[in-house]
Amino acid sequence: MIERKLLLGDEAVALGAVDAGISGVYAYPGTPSTEITEFIQTHAPHVRSRWCTNEKTAMEAALGMSYAGKRALVCMKHVGMNVAADAFVNSAITGVNGGLVVLAADDPSMHSSQNEQDSRFYGKFAMIPILEPSTQQEAYDMMTYAFQLSEEKKLPVLMRVVTRLAHSRAGVVISERKAENELNPDNERTHWVLLPGNARRQYAGLVEKQPSLLESSEQSPFSKTVSVEGKAALGVIACGIAYNYVMENTPSELGIPVLKVSQYPLPESAIKDFASGCDSILVAEDGQPLVEEQVKGLLGGDYIVKGRLTGDLPRMGELTPDNVGAALGVKLDRPYCSAQNVMPRPPALCQGCGHRDVYNALNEVAKEYVDARIFGDIGCYTLGALPPFRAIDSCVDMGASITMAKGAADAGVHPAIAVIGDSTFTHSGMTGLLDAVNDKANITVVISDNLTTAMTGGQDSAGTNKFEAICLALGVEPEHVHVVVPLPKNMEEITRIIRQELEYDGVSVIIPRRECIQTLGRKLRKKKAEQ
Amino acid sequence: MKKDIILAGVGGQGILTIATIIGDAATVAGLNLKQAEVHGMSQRGGDVQSNLRLSTETIYSDLIKEGAADLIISMEPMEALRYLSYLNAEGWIVTSSHPFKNIPNYPEEEALNAELGSLPHVASLPIEDVAKDNNMPKSANVILLGMAAKYIGILSPGQLRESIARVFASKGEAIVEMNLKAFDLGLNAVK
């Protein structure tokens, strides 16, 4: 032990990776994963760590670093896995050279997300090892283990955390830092050139590795069994953070044994052994019932397996010590009922935020058109869906504002307006804009540029100072690219330009540009402190 | 010995600073600690909370069970009530009495105060007024921590004072002194 530090789960992941000797971290910000890369940027400047344009470019750059023989970490929120999926799945086919760990931060209960997809499915789909820590200490320790496993199996390793681990602090014992790998590019082209002939060979190799991955899970140093005397009526298989909620309910006092699962593929022998000492099994896993389905298949039709599918645990939403306690038969002891005088307090756009002026202008013009539709996107400005604006008609995935507006315009919707932020535009909006230009779609695109990735706390935005050039290069006509400053005093100019461009039959881009008041305030305070 | 604390407020009110101070004191005292925070979308003026768990024993869950919290520390009276079902029978609520109204359907203040007043263990103070009267408008959260110090128990007020000095050290001596004064104002207000 070198020292003990109080770390967020995300920070434990970050420091674990740095101490495992990574040479680069590649990521696009996304709650609850953002703090990993931020921590490395602040505390380990020797690690290459500039924010990437999106999760796919991050995944590919990390694979390139692995190709060159060095260790690389890729971080993203769960929905980022969808963006990175092409590169992610194929990285299991090429295999790796230097260790490669993909960190997916899932958000059960959708605290800051549009779905609660479970990234463990991606690991199973790609047929690679998955690690799932239950504590901040494990998140730290697992990083060194994950990079060793990656280099030993010559495969990327997926580590999955959830919001409650990512954003919770605990004491973590820190070990010594490992040196970075030397530059050592892989000269075996047949591994990396995925022409069908090579790809078939590589895939066969991946299939051949599966028994050794299973063996590794069976021996995982992060699994453990909490036993009880004699045969138990109920045993619990607890995955990742669910183990904490189970243990909080003192299962030993209830005569309930626990098998903690922290590594996949699912350790089948360990599960069969454990189940043979119980009459029934409860599977506690945060996210979707991946393990529950597999355990049912493994133990056969007659064995009682309970979990989210049977209603013993809620089908959706995150696990809590309370809903897990209920599934274990623990009676809730609640002296106070919920209070009467409490109202929901939803988040809102900050006072003084430029997005407010954008929505005020859009709403003013849109009310002149009965059929106007405004397609939104992912970011702070999604809050334009809530009162007092109620301005947007859709918000689906990164970049979908432009492409959905195009499809709707193709179908005859007019005016079809897209509202997208600067960072989201470079993440996934540019390609859609090219489609729209090539098809001369009748849409008006508003790139609400606040010079930062605001929703996640103000990270650099990949396209800052480049938006007019990008739009012109993609073929938007110069007379239909406008930059305005979203302030109440400019409302007349802004609404005039919007009206004018809604009447133009083709692609127009309006860029309201004013710095995020949060990042601006931070800069001003810093400047003042330095004086 | 354990102490389960729920910190509550509105995004931007400074509950994470309170958590940082208690967390620092607990770490120095060698206590086990888990502290679940809210980051992301809710920080934009929405309701925010943090589950802070301190114990001499192993802590498993990052979240506190309903009916198990020993203390609710809230920067806002309605936010204090939001977590009422988490409070145990002997648990205390320490809250600012100053409502933060950024929603159109904020409850009637009279009804809100009546409900708070009906509970057996509540300490409340208009901390923002106290902060303004003492020329420390940014230290309302530390005044609240001072009030709560009486009920934290597992850490002494002295240990918390030492943490304030450490946490604010990088901001200079004047800021440290101001926050220590804020802490003492809160501490003395509930004696």
Interface residues (C-beta under 8 A of the other chain):
Chain A: R4 L6 L8 T31 P32 T34 E35 H111 S112 R164 L165 H167 S168 R169 A170 G171 I241 Y243 N244 Y245 M247 E248 T320 P321 D322 G325 L332 D333 R334 P335 Y336 C337 S338 A339 Q340 N341 V342 M343 P344 R345 P346 P347 A348 L349 C350 C380 L383 P387 M455 T456 G457
Chain B: V10 G11 G23 D24 T27 N32 L33 K34 Q35 A36 E37 V38 H39 G40 M41 S42 Q43 R44 G45 G46 D47 N51 I59 Y60 S61 D62 L63 I64 K65 E66 G67 A68 M78 E79 L81 R82 L84 S85 L87 N88 A89 N102 I103 P104 N105 Y106 P107 E108 A111 L112 E115 L119
